[in-house]
Amino acid sequence: MEDRVKLSYHPDGFVQFSGEIGGKVISGKDFTTGLPKGIGLTTKTIYKPVFSGPTFGLTVWGLDDFDKTKNETRNIVIFEENDWYYRGCSPEKATSWFIEFFVFPVRYWAAARKGRCGFSLTLSFYGFEASMGVIEMKIIELPNQPIFLAGFANRSRTKWTAPSGWVLAGPGEVDETGLGRVLHAYYPKPEFFPKATPLDRKQG
């Protein structure tokens, strides 16, 4: 894969990986079958999202190998050290960062409050690893939409052999047989995907 891709969550529940520049990555739906042309699935609509897990998440490690953002003036979300939670490890053993974001209906603004770095939402999640724990999430507003995003950052331990990389996880679906699927993008390509097929149109 040579072109940059993005995770797209459409209002009707269609989720896919598509390209930043149109026509370079296989994406969209087949008009005849209704199935994804590339890598995608259909989950709940974005206005009634799944709450059994995050809408999307990003795991990253080896931060020294990544470029620093070049535009400090645009709207970006910054997680500082005092924002981190620790998942399955102590602070001394953490080697990676894991960020989770959820879609919330606007009624959840009733639990939001404004702090030094913007608005936050504090909730306790049923089924969360620390089931009685209360999590504080940073809010990303979506103007003129009946929804907004809220997310939190975790430290964890990575088991990947590569010195740096990332995993982007999207929403999932469950079919009539009870089998579930979740969208994932990996960099670098994991060893357990030796036959993975690129989404570049020139190679399709």
C-alpha positions as CSV (number, residue, x, y, z in Angstrom):
1,M,0.0,0.0,0.0
2,E,1.6,3.3,-1.1
3,D,-1.3,5.8,-0.7
4,R,-2.5,7.3,2.5
5,V,-5.9,5.9,3.7
6,K,-8.6,7.1,6.1
7,L,-11.3,5.5,8.1
8,S,-14.7,6.7,6.9
9,Y,-17.9,6.2,8.9
10,H,-21.0,7.1,6.8
11,P,-24.3,8.2,8.5
12,D,-26.0,5.0,7.2
13,G,-23.6,2.7,9.1
14,F,-21.3,1.9,6.2
15,V,-17.7,1.9,7.4
16,Q,-14.7,1.6,5.1
17,F,-11.1,2.5,4.4
18,S,-10.9,5.0,1.6
19,G,-8.2,7.2,0.1
20,E,-7.4,10.8,0.9
21,I,-7.3,11.5,-2.8
22,G,-10.2,10.0,-4.8
23,G,-9.6,7.2,-7.3
24,K,-6.4,5.9,-5.8
25,V,-7.8,3.4,-3.3
26,I,-10.4,0.7,-3.9
27,S,-13.5,1.8,-1.9
28,G,-17.2,2.4,-2.0
29,K,-20.1,-0.1,-2.5
30,D,-20.9,-2.3,-5.5
31,F,-24.1,-1.0,-6.9
32,T,-25.3,-4.5,-7.9
33,T,-24.6,-6.4,-4.7
34,G,-24.4,-3.6,-2.2
35,L,-21.2,-5.2,-0.8
36,P,-18.0,-3.2,-0.2
37,K,-15.6,-3.0,-3.1
38,G,-12.6,-2.8,-0.9
39,I,-12.4,-3.2,2.9
40,G,-15.6,-2.2,4.6
41,L,-18.6,-3.4,6.6
42,T,-22.1,-2.2,7.7
43,T,-22.7,-1.5,11.4
44,K,-25.2,0.6,13.3
45,T,-25.9,4.1,12.0
46,I,-23.6,6.8,13.3
47,Y,-26.6,8.4,15.0
48,K,-27.3,5.2,17.0
49,P,-23.8,3.8,17.5
50,V,-22.6,0.7,19.3
51,F,-21.7,1.3,22.9
52,S,-20.2,-2.1,23.7
53,G,-16.8,-0.7,22.6
54,P,-15.2,2.4,21.1
55,T,-16.3,3.6,17.7
56,F,-12.6,3.7,16.7
57,G,-9.2,3.4,18.3
58,L,-5.6,3.9,17.6
59,T,-2.6,2.1,19.1
60,V,0.9,3.5,18.4
61,W,4.4,2.8,19.6
62,G,7.9,4.1,18.8
63,L,6.8,7.7,18.7
64,D,10.4,8.9,18.0
65,D,10.1,7.5,14.5
66,F,7.0,9.7,13.6
67,D,7.0,13.2,12.4
68,K,5.7,16.0,14.6
69,T,2.6,17.8,13.3
70,K,3.6,20.7,11.1
71,N,0.5,22.8,11.8
72,E,0.2,23.7,15.4
73,T,-2.6,26.3,14.8
74,R,-5.3,23.9,13.5
75,N,-7.8,22.2,15.8
76,I,-6.1,19.2,17.3
77,V,-6.7,17.1,20.4
78,I,-3.7,16.9,22.8
79,F,-3.5,14.2,25.5
80,E,-0.9,15.1,28.1
81,E,0.7,12.8,30.7
82,N,-1.9,13.6,33.3
83,D,-4.6,12.5,30.9
84,W,-3.3,8.9,30.5
85,Y,-4.9,5.8,31.9
86,Y,-2.9,2.5,32.3
87,R,-4.4,-0.6,30.6
88,G,-2.9,-3.9,31.7
89,C,0.4,-2.4,32.8
90,S,2.1,-0.1,35.3
91,P,3.4,3.3,34.3
92,E,7.0,1.9,34.4
93,K,6.2,-0.9,31.9
94,A,4.1,1.1,29.4
95,T,5.6,1.0,25.9
96,S,2.7,2.2,23.7
97,W,-0.3,4.6,23.5
98,F,-3.9,3.5,22.9
99,I,-6.5,6.2,22.2
100,E,-10.3,5.3,22.1
101,F,-13.1,7.4,20.7
102,F,-16.8,7.0,21.1
103,V,-19.8,8.7,19.2
104,F,-22.4,10.2,21.6
105,P,-25.8,11.7,21.0
106,V,-26.0,15.4,21.9
107,R,-28.1,14.6,25.0
108,Y,-24.8,13.5,26.6
109,W,-23.8,17.2,26.7
110,A,-25.8,17.2,30.0
111,A,-22.8,15.4,31.5
112,A,-20.1,17.6,29.9
113,R,-18.1,20.4,31.6
114,K,-15.6,22.9,30.5
115,G,-12.0,22.7,31.8
116,R,-8.6,24.3,31.1
117,C,-8.3,22.5,27.7
118,G,-11.8,22.4,26.4
119,F,-14.9,20.3,27.2
120,S,-14.8,16.9,28.8
121,L,-17.3,14.1,29.5
122,T,-17.0,11.9,32.5
123,L,-18.7,8.5,32.4
124,S,-18.5,4.9,33.8
125,F,-18.7,2.2,31.2
126,Y,-20.5,-1.1,31.8
127,G,-18.2,-4.0,31.1
128,F,-15.1,-1.9,31.2
129,E,-12.0,-3.5,32.6
130,A,-12.2,-1.3,35.7
131,S,-16.0,-1.7,35.8
132,M,-16.5,0.7,38.7
133,G,-14.0,3.2,37.3
134,V,-15.0,6.6,36.1
135,I,-13.3,7.8,32.8
136,E,-12.8,11.4,31.8
137,M,-12.9,11.9,28.0
138,K,-12.0,14.9,25.8
139,I,-14.8,16.1,23.6
140,I,-14.6,16.9,19.9
141,E,-17.5,18.9,18.7
142,L,-19.1,18.2,15.3
143,P,-20.8,21.5,14.2
144,N,-24.5,21.2,13.1
145,Q,-24.6,17.4,13.9
146,P,-26.8,15.6,16.5
147,I,-23.7,13.8,17.7
148,F,-20.2,14.5,19.0
149,L,-17.0,12.5,19.7
150,A,-15.3,11.9,23.1
151,G,-12.2,10.0,23.7
152,F,-9.5,9.1,26.2
153,A,-5.8,8.0,26.1
154,N,-4.3,4.9,27.6
155,R,-0.7,3.6,28.1
156,S,-0.2,-0.1,27.4
157,R,2.4,-2.6,26.5
158,T,2.9,-3.6,22.9
159,K,4.0,-7.1,21.8
160,W,4.9,-6.1,18.2
161,T,8.4,-6.9,17.1
162,A,8.7,-3.8,14.9
163,P,10.4,-0.8,16.7
164,S,7.5,1.5,15.7
165,G,4.1,1.3,14.1
166,W,0.4,1.7,14.6
167,V,-3.0,-0.1,14.5
168,L,-6.2,1.7,13.5
169,A,-9.4,-0.1,14.6
170,G,-12.8,0.8,13.4
171,P,-16.4,-0.2,14.3
172,G,-17.6,-3.8,14.0
173,E,-20.6,-5.8,12.9
174,V,-22.3,-9.1,13.8
175,D,-24.1,-11.1,11.1
176,E,-27.0,-13.5,11.4
177,T,-24.8,-16.4,12.3
178,G,-23.4,-14.5,15.3
179,L,-19.9,-14.0,13.8
180,G,-18.4,-10.6,14.3
181,R,-16.0,-8.6,12.2
182,V,-14.0,-5.5,13.0
183,L,-12.0,-3.2,10.7
184,H,-8.3,-3.0,11.4
185,A,-5.4,-1.3,9.6
186,Y,-1.8,-2.2,10.5
187,Y,1.6,-0.6,9.9
188,P,3.9,-2.3,9.3
189,K,2.2,-5.3,7.9
190,P,2.0,-8.0,10.6
191,E,3.7,-11.3,10.1
192,F,0.4,-13.2,10.5
193,F,-1.0,-11.5,7.3
194,P,1.5,-12.9,4.7
195,K,-1.1,-12.9,1.9
196,A,-2.7,-9.5,2.6
197,T,-3.8,-7.8,-0.7
198,P,-3.1,-4.0,-1.2
199,L,-6.1,-1.7,-1.9
200,D,-4.2,0.4,-4.4
201,R,-6.2,0.6,-7.6
202,K,-3.0,0.2,-9.8
203,Q,-2.4,-3.2,-8.1
204,G,-6.1,-4.3,-8.1
